[in-house]
Amino acid sequence: MEVVELKVRLHCKACEKSVRKALCRIKGVTCVEIDVVMSKITVLGYIDRKVVVKAVRRTGRRAELWPSSSCRQEEPRLAGRFGCINIPRWGF
């Protein structure tokens, strides 16, 4: 399980929605947490961080890895700390 933290400026709800939608479409993503105030997106799942950054950039937003998340693995208590939205897998 990998935790990817990104710094992405989101100006409105439409920006947030398009980024969330793009991230939820990535195979292996189990949780997407967006903090608009801190401009921070946390993605949890069996994923490659390059794929996550690329997906955000395809929405037209500038994305970079969060400064303190260079090579950190997911901690067992992490999933309980965030209010993760369960991502439905209807026919994916």
C-alpha positions in Angstrom: 0.0 0.0 0.0 1.4 3.3 -1.1 0.6 6.8 0.1 1.1 9.6 -2.4 0.9 13.2 -1.2 0.7 16.0 -3.8 0.7 19.8 -3.7 -2.0 21.0 -6.1 -3.7 24.3 -6.1 -7.4 24.0 -6.5 -9.4 27.2 -7.0 -13.0 25.9 -7.0 -15.2 22.9 -6.5 -15.1 22.2 -10.2 -11.3 21.9 -10.0 -11.6 19.6 -7.0 -14.2 17.4 -8.7 -12.2 17.0 -11.9 -9.0 16.0 -10.1 -10.9 13.6 -7.8 -12.6 12.0 -10.8 -9.2 11.6 -12.6 -7.6 10.1 -9.5 -10.5 7.7 -8.8 -10.2 6.3 -12.3 -6.6 5.1 -11.6 -6.5 1.3 -11.1 -5.4 0.5 -7.5 -6.6 3.7 -5.9 -8.5 3.0 -2.7 -8.8 6.5 -1.1 -8.5 10.1 -2.2 -8.4 12.9 0.4 -8.3 16.5 -0.8 -7.5 19.4 1.5 -8.2 22.6 -0.5 -7.0 24.9 2.3 -3.5 23.3 2.4 -3.5 22.6 -1.4 -2.8 19.0 -0.5 -4.0 15.8 -2.1 -3.4 12.4 -0.4 -4.0 9.3 -2.5 -3.9 5.8 -0.9 -3.7 2.5 -2.8 -1.5 0.1 -4.8 -0.3 2.8 -7.2 2.8 4.4 -8.8 3.4 8.0 -7.8 4.3 8.9 -11.4 0.9 7.7 -12.6 -0.8 9.8 -9.9 1.1 13.0 -10.8 0.5 12.4 -14.5 -3.3 12.0 -14.0 -3.5 15.3 -12.1 -1.5 17.1 -14.7 -3.8 15.8 -17.4 -6.6 17.8 -15.8 -4.6 21.0 -16.4 -3.4 21.4 -12.8 0.2 21.8 -11.8 1.1 18.9 -9.5 4.2 18.2 -7.5 5.0 15.7 -4.8 4.5 17.0 -1.2 7.9 18.0 0.2 7.9 15.5 3.0 6.6 12.5 1.1 9.8 11.4 -0.8 9.9 7.7 0.0 7.4 6.9 2.6 5.3 3.7 2.8 1.8 3.6 4.1 1.4 3.2 7.8 -1.3 0.8 9.2 -3.0 3.6 11.2 -3.1 6.0 8.2 -6.2 4.7 6.6 -8.2 5.3 9.8 -6.8 8.8 10.2 -8.4 10.1 6.9 -12.0 10.3 6.1 -11.6 8.3 2.9 -14.3 8.1 0.4 -14.9 4.5 -0.7 -14.5 4.3 -4.5 -17.2 2.2 -6.1 -15.9 -0.2 -8.7 -18.9 -0.7 -11.0 -17.6 -2.6 -14.0 -14.1 -1.2 -13.8 
